[in-house]
Amino acid sequence: RRMQEAMRDPYKKIHMVRAEGDLTINWEQQTTANRGGGGWSTSCDFSAPLQAPPATLWHVAERSFGSKGEALKGMITNLEHNWKPAFATRIETGDPAFDKRFQVYGEDEAAVRAILSDASLKAALLSMTEVDLRVLDDRVSFADPLMNNLRAAYGGNAGMMAAASDPGRLMEMSTPFHNQVAALVVNAARRSG
């Protein structure tokens, strides 16, 4: 039945807004059914518009994003993750554990290393299931396109499906995740000042 409903209205969007001090955090989730093709596309993005450009621009994401292994996984699972770095310069932070998990790009290597040396920011990034965080001229953005972070917050697919039938439980389970991402976005914005 949901598939039939989706085919009648193939575009679904949820947009919620919250204030965190002087920042406004936008959360948007979109699902689009491809008419006639039987496919779906999803996106889930947290963003905070910035009052002024940050001191430096940077991007941190899972090392696997954009890799051949990810492309192979996409062929097997029929899931495609279209990802590209926001900046050309690849930066190693000097933290072996961090650099093993993440790829970092930015405009000013020293400034990005200094930002990512902050213990609270580093811990927030490492606590996420999957990371794609960008500090751009006009906003900070955290993408969770396949909703892997949200799915983990629900306790996996089974937890997500169980919660879907109970809106109160759904909100109860997703609120800590939204708080966690909002805090990460605010932290990244503040450190990038």
N, C-alpha and C positions, 0 to 999 in steps of 0.2 A: 504494500500500500504506500509506504513512504517513497519507493522508487517511482510509482505512478504520480504522486504529488510532486516529486522533484522534477519529473519530466514536464509537468504542466508549468511549473515555476522553477526553472533550472538554476536560479541564482538566489542564494540565501546569504544574508549578511547580518552579523550582530556587531554592534558598536557600543562600547561602554567607556565612560570617562570618569576619572577620579583625580582629585587634587592631592599632590604630595608637596607641601610647602609652596614654593613659587612655581613648581612644575605641574603641568597637566599631563597625566598619563592616559593615552588612548589605547584601547584594546579592540582590535577588529579581527573577527573570524569570518571567513568567507568559504562557501562551498558552492561549486558550480558543476552541474551535470551537463555533460556534452551531449547535446541532442543527436540521436541517431548513432552515436559512436559507443555508447555504453560506458564511457569513462567519466571520471570525476576529477576535479582539481580542488585542492583546499589550500588555505593560507591562514595563518594565525600570527598576528603581529602586535607587539607592544611598542608604542612610540611616544616620545615626549618632545614637543617643539621647544627649541632653545630660544631664549631672549636675544642672545648674541652668539656669533660664531665661537666655537671652542678654541682654545689655544693651539690644539693640534687635532688632526683627524686620524682615526684609527679604526681597525676592524679585527675582531677576533672570532674565530670559528673552529669547529672541529677539524682536525687534520684530515679526516676522511672525506670532507666535502670537496667535490670537484675531482676526486681521485678516480683512477681506473677501477678500483675495487668497488667504489660506490656505483659506477656505471654498470658493472657486472651484476651487482646486487639488484639494481633497477631492472635489468633484463630478466632476472629470475623472479622477482616479486611483482613486476609490472608497476612498480612505483618509481616515479622519476622526480628527482630533486634538482631543479635548475638553480645552480649556485655559481657565482663568480665573485672573486675578491673585489672589494670596493676601491682598492688602491694598488698601485703597481709594486711598491717596495715591500718585500718580505722581510720581517724582523724576527730575530731570535731574541728571546727575553733574557737568556742566560740561566733560566730555571729549567733544568733537564726534565723534570716531571711535567711542568706546564707546557714546555715546547714539544714534548712527546705527544700530548693530547691535542694541542691547539696549533693552528697556523695564525700568525699575526701579520697584519699589513698596516702601513701608515705612511704619513708624510715626513715625520721627524722622528728618527729612530731613538735618539736619546730621550725625547719627551715621552714617547710611547713606553719605552722601558721603565721610565720613572713612574708613570701612571700604573703600569701593571706590576710594579714592585710593591704596591700597597697591599698589605696582608688581607684586609677586609674585602677588597675588590677581587683579589685572587681567590679567596675562599668562596665568595659568592659565585664566581664563574665555575669553579670546580664542583660546586654543589649541584649544578644543573645537570640534567640528563643529557642535554644537547644544547650547544651554544652557537648562535650566530648573532653577534652584537656589533653594531656599527655606530660610531660617533661621527656624524656628518656635519656639514656647515650649518644646517638648520634644525637638526633633530638627533636624538639618540633612538636607535631602533633595535629591538630584540625580536627576531623571527623564530617561530616554532611551527613551520609550515605543515609538518606531518603530525603535529600535536604530540610528539613523543614526551615532552616535559609534562604536559597536562595528563597524558595517559599514565605516566609514572605516578603522578600525584593521586590518581584514582586507584592505583594498585594494579595497573595493567588493563588489558582489554576487557576481562571479565568484570572488574570493578567499574570500568567506564560504562559498560552495558547495564549493569545492575543500577548504577546511579541515575542513568538516563530515565528510568521509569519513576523517579522520585525527585522532583525539582528541588525540594528542600535539602535533600541529601546531596544532590549535585552541587548546589551552592556551598554547602558546608564543606565539601571535599575540595572544591576548586578555590575557595577564598585564600587558604594558606599559600597556594601556588601563585595566585595573582599578587599577593603581598610580597612574596619572594622575588618575583620578576620586577615589580614596581621598585623595590628596594635596590635591586641590581641596576636598573635604568637610572635611578636617582644617583646612586654611587658613581656610576660611569660619567654622568653629566657633571657632577661636582668635581671629580678628579680631573676632568678634562678642561675645566674652567677656563 
